[in-house]
Amino acid sequence: MIIIGVDPDSEKHGVAIYDGRELCDLATLNTVDLVLSCVEGQPEMPLFSIENVCANNFIYARNNKGNRAVQAKIGMSVGRCQQAQIELQRWLDKYECPYVLHKPQRGNWADNKPAFVKATGWAGRSNGDTRSAAYFGWLAARSQ
């Protein structure tokens, strides 16, 4: 089964593609390119495993820094990511593509490349967004 891990972002989503339990590719794609390349023309719908950024508050303890202007900017950024997730889910619903949402978790691989490499064996390039996507894809892949 193909599993697509996604870290939603307002500009380009972090994307990780698993074939069964094997991480095959990492990318950053906008919503349209993600859905069209992973869903259209595929013999079987992949399972999307998405970080549920809509479960986040705009301001929470770890990013409650600075003055009101800084907090407003953080809130706007989180809101844009939440809207990107909602739009992705609308596209997936249109194509009747299955997905699961995972509550954001501390300890995902966004800022921990050594843990990411150890768990996946990935030797190629990655960034925080693609490592986070790989983590949420890994959650679904390990339950298969």
N, C-alpha and C positions, 0 to 999 in steps of 0.2 A: 504494500500500500504506500502511496505517495503522501507524505505529510509536508505541509508548508507552514513553517513557523513564521510568525509576523510580529514585529515590534512596530506598532502604528506610529506614524509621524506625519506632520502636516505637509511636508515637502516630498519626501520619499521614505517609504517604509523599509525597515530592515527586514530582509527575507532570507530564510534558510530552507533548503529543500532536502528532505530525507527520503530515501528509498528504503522502506522498512526502518531499520535502526541505523542505517548508514547515512551520514551527512554527505551530500553530493555536491552542493553548491551554496554559495552565499552571494547576495546581491542587494542593491538598493533600488527599489522600483516605485513609481507612483501608482496610485490605485488602478488606473485604467490598464497600464502595462502589466501590472501584477495579475489582474483578473484575466485579461485576454490571453496572456502567455501561459497561464497555469490551468485555465479552465476550458477555453474554446478549443474544440477539435481533439480533446483528450478522450480516450476510450472509456476511462473511469474517472469520476470526480475525485480530486485529492481531498484530504481532510486538512482544513486550515486550523492551526493551533495559535490563537491570538492572545497577546497580553491585553487584558481588559483595562485599558487606561481610563475608561469611564468610571471605574471603581475608585479612582483617585479623587481626593478633594483638590481644590485649586491650590491651597496653601496647606502644607502639612509640616510636621516638626522638622524634618531634615532639610527642607528648603525655605524655612521661615527665617530669612536673613534680610538685612538691610531695611531701608525705609519703605514707605508706601509705594513709591514709584517702582522699586525693585520687585516688591511683592506683586504689583499689578502686572508687570512684565512677565513674571513667572506664571501668574494665573492665566494670562492670555496665551502663553505657549502651551500650557497644559490643556486649555480649552480647545486650541487648534488641533492638538493630537487626539482629543476626544472626538471632535467632529470628523477627523480623518477616519477614525475607527468606525464611527456610525456610517459613514459613506461606504467604507469597505464592506460592512455587514449588509448594506442595501444591495450592493452589487452581488455579493454571494447569495443572498436571498433570491434575487432575480434569476440566477442560474441554478437555483436549488442545490447549491454546493454546501456540504456539511462543514460546520466549524464548531470549535469549542473555545470558550473564553477562560483564561486563567487570571486570577487575581495577581496584581503586581507583587513580586516577591523580592525581599532582600536576598542577597546571595546569588542572584542570577549572574550570568557571565559578562554583562556589559563592561564592568570595570575589573574583571578578573580573567585575563587572557590565559594564564597558566592552568586554571581550573577548566576552562573551555577546551584547551588543547588536550589536556589529560582525559577528559570525558569523551571527546569526539575524535581525537587523533588528527584533527584538521591542521595541515601544515601551510595552507595558503594564507592570503591576506584576509584580514578581518578588521572591523571597527566595533565600537560599542553597540551600535544599532544592530549590526549583523550577528554579533555574539549574543545579544539579548534575544533576537529572533531564534537563534539556534537553541537557546535554552528552552524557550517555550515550545519549539518543535520537538526537542528532546523529551519533554514531559509527555507529549502524546506518543512519541515513538517508543518509549520504554514501556508504555502500557499496552502495546500491541503484542 
